[in-house]
Amino acid sequence: MKLVIVDSSAIVRSILEQNLSAHSNIQILHSVSNCYKILKMPLSDTPDAIICGTDIQDKTEQEALASICNELKIPVLVLAHADTPLPFFASLIDKIEKPGINNYSPDFFTKLIEKLSKLINKNTKSSLKQDSFNAYKVLCLGASTGGPSAVGTILSSLGTHFSLPILYAQHIEIDKDKPLVDWLNSVCTNITIKLAEDGEEAKPGVVYMAPADKHLIIRYIKSDGTPVLQLSDEPPEHYLRPAVNKLFKSAAEKLQGGVLAVLLTGMGADGAAGCKAICEKGGWTIAEDKSTCAVFGMPAAAIEAGAAKEVLPRTEISKRILELVTNGK
């Protein structure tokens, strides 16, 4: 059993580490003062569980714990008062009452280890079940020259109750983004398209387009699985802002195999590296076929990099998206 200990008190961390390390089947990988540090450290060896004794009502700790459970898929056992609510996935988190500093008894550690074993076992079974069907959490679209027409064709055929949030990065001039959104809404009456806003939650069945001169990325994933968006002023990538690579890589990092991405017509190679990142994390990518591209640059780069799981003409992409979202790969 490989564990990480988190507590703001060095004394508590020492007590936990000394008592748990006495068991031959338990290995303490790290001992840190807050959950946010776990997200910043390189985990060369993934822990089976995390023991968290910090204040989980703190917003920063809540966000970090949500990322640990949702993205890293590591179960967490919280040491807290009996009446402390657990606002996270029930399948990945549990609680045991935290003793006073002088009350860490052998009986407590027996119960602690039992709880950890049950939580780890439950998570293992859940992971095996998830592996058999990799549910997608977000649809990402990337395009450049000829993109609006391609995106309009795809969105208009997704029906009125599409089940995923849609994040869309389009190379576009300043002051041209709002008119494009208005045009797409007039063409795609079945779905809502809007300019993404910093800090907003991405809801199913809504298209969030990156504003001109802003990168669109996923800041973090809430405990209920909702992506929280961020508009970034980071430098352009290969002279491009928004960059498709930024969006695709962010989605892959935050949602792992839960990303379905479509790379459409456009000049250059933006999106190829992002598609590769999505494939490496277990997601799925579709590149538009040359036969329907205005410019076969971006899709061609992804295909050449081995980062396109499928290559389809735009008229067939919507049908395939609906199949993947309904049935998986």
N, C-alpha and C positions, 0 to 999 in steps of 0.2 A: 504494500500500500504506500504510494508516493503522495506526500502531502506538502502543501504550502500553508504556513501559519501567518495570519494577519491580525495584528492588534496594536493599538496605539501605545499600549504599555509595554515597555521592554521587560518588565518583571513578569507580566502574564505570558509574554512570548517565551521567556526562559523556562517558566514552569511547564508550559505545554510541550516545549521541545524536549526538555529533560525526561519528562514522564513518558512521552510517546516514543522517544528514541530507545527507551529501555526494552521495547518490543522488537524482536528480531525481524518481524515481517513488515515493519514500518520504517520508511525512509523520509526524513524531512529535507525537501529540496531547497526551500527558501523560508526565511522568516522576515517579514516586512511590517512597516507601521501602518500602511493603508492599502486599499485595493487598487487604487490608481497606479501604484508602483508596479503591480503585476502586469498591467498593460504595457508598461515601458520596458520591462526586462525581457531579455531573450530567454524563452523557455526551451532550452535544448532538450529537456526531458519533460514531457507533459505530465502534470500531476493528476492523480486519480481523483483528488478532491481538494478543496480549500476550506480551512477552518477560519471563519471570520468573526472576530470579536470587536470590530469597530462599530461606530454609531451608524447603523444602516438607514437612519432617518436623514442623514446628511445627503444633500443633493449630489455632490461629487461622488460620494461612495455609492449612491444608488445607480448613477450612470455607469460607474466602473463595474459594479456587480452585474448590471444588465448586460454589459458587453462580455463579461466573463461567462455568463450563463448562455447568452444567445449566440455569440460569435465563436468563443473558444470551446463551448459545450462542456465546460468543467463544472461539476456539481459543487455546491457550496453548503456547508453546515455552519449556521450562524449561532454564535454564543450571544444570547440576548435575554432581556427580561421576559417573563412569561406572557405579558400582554403586548409585546412588540409585534406589530403586523408584518407580514412578509409580502411585499408587493411585487413578487417575481414569479417566474414559472414554477408551479408546484412540483413539476417533475425534476427540476434541477436544483431545488433548494429545500432545506429543512432547518429545524431550529432545536436547540437544546438550551435549557436555562443556564445562564452564566453565573458561576458561583462567586462569592466574595473572595477577596484576595487570599484569605486564609482558609478557604474551604474547598480547595482542589484535592478531593479525597480519592483513594483508589476506586471507590464505588463510582465516582463521577467519570473517571477515565474508562472504566468498564462500559458504562452507558455510552460514552462518547464514541468509543471504538465500534460498538454495536450499531449506533446510528450511522457512522461513516460507512460501515460495510453494507448496510441496507441501501444507503443513498447511492453508493458506487455501483452496486449490483443492479439497482433500478435504472441507473443511467446507461449501463452497458446494454441492458435489454432494449431500452428506448433507442439507443444508437443503432442497434442491429435492425430494428424495425424501420427506422428512418432511411437506412442505407438501401432498403429494398424499394423505396419510392422517394426520390429526391424532389420534394415539393419546391416549386419556384416561389420566390418572395417578391421579385421585382422584374419588370421588363425594361431593358435599356435600349434606346435607339440612338444611333450616331449617323450623321450625314453631313455632306457639304454640297457641292454643285449638283443641282437637280434634286436635292433632298426634300424640299417642301412637297413636291408632287408625289414622290415616293412615299413619304410619311402620310400624306393625305390618303393615298390608296390603301395603305395598311390599316390606319386607324379607322377608316370608314367601314371596314369589314370585320371589326372585332366585336360587334354586337353592342347592346346597350348596358350590359352588366358585366363588363370585363373584371376579373377578380383580382388583378394586381395593380399596384401603382406603376405608372409609366414615366421614366425619366429620359429626357430627350435633349441631346447636345447637337446643335446645328451651327456650323460656321456661318456667321451672319454679321452684316455691318451694323454699327451703332445706329439707333433710331429705326432700324428695320424689324426689330424683334416683335414689338407690339402689333404692327400691321400683319406680320406673319401669323401671330396667334389669332387675330381677328379673322383672317382668311381661313385658317384651319378650322375654326369653330363654325364658319359658314359652310364649309365643305363636309365636315364630319359632325353631323347633327346628333349622332348617337353617343358622343363622348365629350367630356369637357377638357379643353386645353387652356392652360394658363401659364404665365411667366412664374417660374419658381421664386419663392421668397426665402430669405435667410431665416433659418430656425423653424420653418413650418414642417408639419408632419405630412408625409406622403400617404394619401388615402387611395384605396383601391378604386379603379375605374376613372382616375383623373390623370391627365398628362401634364407633367411639370417640365416646361422648356427652360433651358438655361438662358438667362438674359444675355444680350450682347455685351462682350467685354468682361464676362464673369465666368469663372469655372463653376460648374455644378458638381458637388460631391455629396456623399452621405456622411454626415458628421458622426452619428452613432445610431444604434438600433435600440428602441425602447423595449421595456420588459415584455410588452405585448406583441413584439415583432414589428412595430411600425418604424420605418426609416425616418430619421430627422435630417432635413436637408441643410446644406450650408452653401452659401455663395462665397467664392474665394477670389481674392485679388492677387493670388500667387502669380509669379511671372508667367507669360505665355509659354506654352510648350511648342517648340518649333514654330514660333511666331503666331501661335493660335490660342485664342482665349474667347469663348470656351473651347477646350480641347476634349475630344471624345475619349482619348486615353485617360484623362483625369477622371472622368465619370466612370468608365468601365473598371479601371483599377480600384477606385474607391468602393464600388459595389462588390467586386471580388473580395476585397479585404474585409469588408464588413459582413457580407452575407455568404461567403464561401461558395458552396455548390448551389445556392438558392438563386443564382442569377441567370436569366435568359436574356441574351443580347442579340441585336440585329444591326449589322453594319451595312449601310446603304451607299449609294452612289456618291462619288466625290473625288476630287483631285488630291494627290499626295498619298501619305501612308498613315495619317492619323487614325487611331482605332485598332490598328494591327496589334500593337503591344498590349492594349487593353483586352482585346479578344484572347490573346495568349494567356494573360493573367487569369481571366475567367475560366478558360479551359483547364489550367493548372490547378485551380481550386475546385474543380468538379462541376462547373456550370456548363451552359450550352450556348453555342454561338451559331448564327446564321449570317452568311454573306450574300449580298445580292448578286445574281448572275449577270455576266457581261451583257446578255441579250436585252436587258431592260435598264441598264445603267446609262445615265447621261455621260458620266465619266467613270471609266472602270479603273480607278486608281486605288482608293481606300479598300474596297473589297478584294481587289487583286493582291494588295500587300498582305492582307490577312490570310488569304488562301496560300500564298507563297511561303508564309511563315508557319504554315500548318496549324493556324489558329481558327479555322472555320470548320465547325463540325458538319455543316451542311451548306450547300450553295444552291440558291433557288431564285427564280425570277420573282419580281415583286408581287405579281398576281397570285403567287402560291404561298407567300410568306404568312399572311394572316391565318389561312387555314392551318398551316403547320404550327403557328404559335398557339392556336386554340387546342390543337391535339396535344402539344407538349404540356400546356398548363393543366389540361384535363387528365391526361394519362401518364405523364412523366416521359422520360427518354424512351 
